[in-house]
Amino acid sequence: MTKKIYLASPYSDPNYLIEEQRFSDVCREVAKLMNSGYVVFSPIAHCHPVAKISCLPTDYSYWKDFGISFIEWCDELWILMLDGWEKSKGIQGECETAKMLNRPIRYIISEDFFTTKNIQKVIRHA
């Protein structure tokens, strides 16, 4: 059975360029995970374009219920540890939901964040 992953990552920042970089980084990670055989949902990779094109809000409070539905669907919640992940209100809320639903939480780091190599590592489990 294919594992279903909810991939959380930081997004919001006052600097538009940082949001765009985070979007690109998580899209690359989603592609790597898909190529490894996982079924992946990322609220940033999948909803950022919809929000931008349709002028929808991009804050966590708007997308919270949407995210909860996908955390209910997933087997595990994985957190992509991009810069800012520890301060992300969205990730904090997603973790609370995952814990409430007894979903395992994994923390991953992509070497894309540090280099141009396309390798991801599972570095610890919560």
C-alpha positions in Angstrom: 0.0 0.0 0.0 1.3 3.4 -1.0 1.9 5.8 2.0 0.0 9.0 1.9 2.0 12.0 3.1 0.8 15.5 4.1 3.9 17.6 3.6 3.9 20.7 5.8 6.3 23.6 5.2 6.7 27.2 6.1 5.2 29.7 3.8 4.1 33.1 5.0 6.6 35.9 5.2 6.4 39.7 4.7 8.9 39.3 1.9 7.1 38.1 -1.3 10.4 36.6 -2.6 10.8 34.4 0.4 7.2 33.0 -0.1 8.0 32.3 -3.7 11.3 30.5 -2.8 9.5 28.4 -0.2 6.9 27.5 -2.8 9.6 26.4 -5.2 11.5 24.5 -2.6 8.4 22.5 -1.5 7.4 21.8 -5.1 10.9 20.2 -5.7 10.5 18.1 -2.5 7.0 17.0 -3.5 8.3 15.9 -6.9 11.1 13.9 -5.2 8.7 12.2 -2.9 6.3 11.4 -5.7 9.2 9.9 -7.7 10.0 7.8 -4.7 6.5 6.3 -4.7 4.6 8.3 -2.2 1.3 10.0 -2.6 1.8 13.5 -1.4 -0.4 16.5 -0.6 1.3 19.8 0.2 -0.9 22.7 1.0 1.7 25.1 -0.3 2.5 23.3 -3.6 -1.1 22.6 -4.3 -2.8 25.7 -3.1 -0.3 28.6 -3.7 -1.1 28.9 -7.4 -4.9 28.8 -6.7 -4.6 31.5 -4.1 -2.4 33.7 -6.2 -4.5 33.4 -9.4 -7.8 33.8 -7.6 -6.7 36.4 -5.1 -7.6 34.2 -2.1 -6.1 34.8 1.3 -2.8 33.0 1.9 -2.9 32.9 5.7 -3.2 29.8 7.8 -6.6 30.8 9.3 -8.2 30.8 5.9 -6.8 27.4 4.9 -7.0 25.6 8.3 -10.1 23.6 7.7 -8.9 22.6 4.3 -5.6 21.4 5.8 -7.4 19.4 8.5 -9.3 17.5 5.9 -6.1 16.4 4.2 -4.4 15.5 7.5 -7.4 13.2 8.2 -6.7 11.6 4.8 -3.0 11.1 5.2 -1.0 8.3 6.9 1.7 10.6 8.2 2.5 14.3 8.4 6.0 15.3 7.3 7.5 18.7 8.0 9.9 20.1 5.5 12.4 22.0 7.7 13.0 25.0 5.5 14.1 28.2 7.2 11.3 29.5 9.4 9.6 26.1 10.0 9.9 26.3 13.8 8.1 29.7 13.9 5.3 28.8 11.4 1.8 29.1 12.9 0.5 26.8 10.1 3.0 24.0 10.9 2.2 24.3 14.7 -1.5 24.0 13.9 -0.9 21.1 11.5 1.1 19.3 14.2 -1.6 19.8 16.7 -4.1 18.2 14.3 -1.8 15.3 13.5 -1.2 14.6 17.2 -5.0 14.7 17.9 -5.5 12.2 15.0 -2.6 10.0 16.1 -0.7 10.6 12.8 3.0 10.0 13.0 5.1 13.2 12.4 8.4 13.1 10.6 10.8 16.0 10.2 12.8 16.0 6.9 15.4 18.3 5.5 16.2 18.6 1.9 19.7 19.2 0.8 18.2 21.5 -1.8 18.0 24.0 1.0 21.8 23.9 1.4 23.0 22.7 -2.0 21.7 22.0 -5.5 21.6 18.2 -4.9 18.2 16.5 -5.0 18.4 14.3 -1.9 16.1 14.3 1.1 16.8 12.7 4.4 14.5 11.7 7.2 16.3 13.0 10.2 14.1 12.2 13.1 10.6 11.0 14.1 8.4 12.7 16.6 
